[in-house]
Amino acid sequence: MTDTTDTDDTATDESTSERNRAVVLLSGGMDSATAAYEARQRGYEIYALHTSYGQRTEDRELECARRLADELDAADFLRLETDHLSAIGASSLTDDEMAVADADMESDEIPTSYVPFRNANLLAMAVSYAEANDCEAVFIGAHSEDFSGYPDCRPEFFEAFENVVDVGTKPDTEISIEAPFVEHSKTDIAERGVDLAVPYEHTWSCYRENEPACGTCDACAFRLQAFQNIGVRDPIEYAERPSYVDDS
């Protein structure tokens, strides 16, 4: 598993006729968008996989994912509905009876937005898609601030899943699980994305609303903080745009 963004920006050769292929789990959020642009920078042809699992903002996320795939000139865009995750429930992202909490950026508890074992479900589908299309890698945008709250975002999870892939695919199949930001912060992702010219105006992170973003859920707070940390204005619209930077 690759866990670094230290790449040679001159390495990509767009004229290469035999480019490697990668599936990117493209949610429509800033992390997955940056991972997709990172994959392209590394020379991969993009096969975009978007999953709708009953999340509150799935319509906006799908719209963003499709636009990003177009911007990336992806070789393919596949949308899969995984409503079993919504039926299973136990997450404020999929259960209307559970409120999406306001951001608590100091908490080390697993938040109510955690979808039980979601990444294992999504990676399993991505690996199937990758094997069917002779792809060499699967990219996911998980980062270090995720795994403090989401157990299926930890580096050891991705390493273990890569072992599952090795055992569970055809003998001649070689697919790596690439989490390029797994040891990096949201701020690092924003900084890298600006360098890669990621069109963040076509991304969506809010857990609550399709338009405008609320500005106060966990996803909005960490996103706004990342942009505030690098001195760049987040280009999407917010109902509230609090400061999440400690000025002391």
C-alpha angles and dihedrals in degrees: 000000000000114000104171136083094204098124135148105253089208093057098090114093108190091188093062108121096202103049122172115249129229135184111223120199095227110190095165092249127121095256096053091042091054091046089053092051089046089053091050091048088055089056102260126144106230127239104184120210119191122183127199110200102167097279116161095246099039095125093057093041091053091049090052094045092052091049092049091049089053092048089051093047087232117200090226141001119207124185118195127185112221099181091157087083089057091047090051089051124172092134131096088222092066106021116077089198090065120073121226103242126228115256118284101182095177096054120110093191122110103261125233088246090071109116106210110257091336097151092055089055093047095044091049090057092044092053091050089051091046095049092048091053100040093248120166099206146026116213124205127179100223116142141188096269089055096057093055086071106016115059093199091062096063120117091239090056092057092045090052092047091052088057089052089052091051092052098039104048134071116292092249094047117106115181122163124203106230119198099167095180100040092117095037136085130242087254090056089052093051091049092049091045092054088051089051093046093239108184095235090176085075095054133088130201107160115120094201114039141038093209131037107013111243097231094212108071120094094262094050093045096052091044094050091045091053093053092043090052092057095040096244123127113238104241099216124091120259132191086215127013106195122182111252096179120104105233095185 
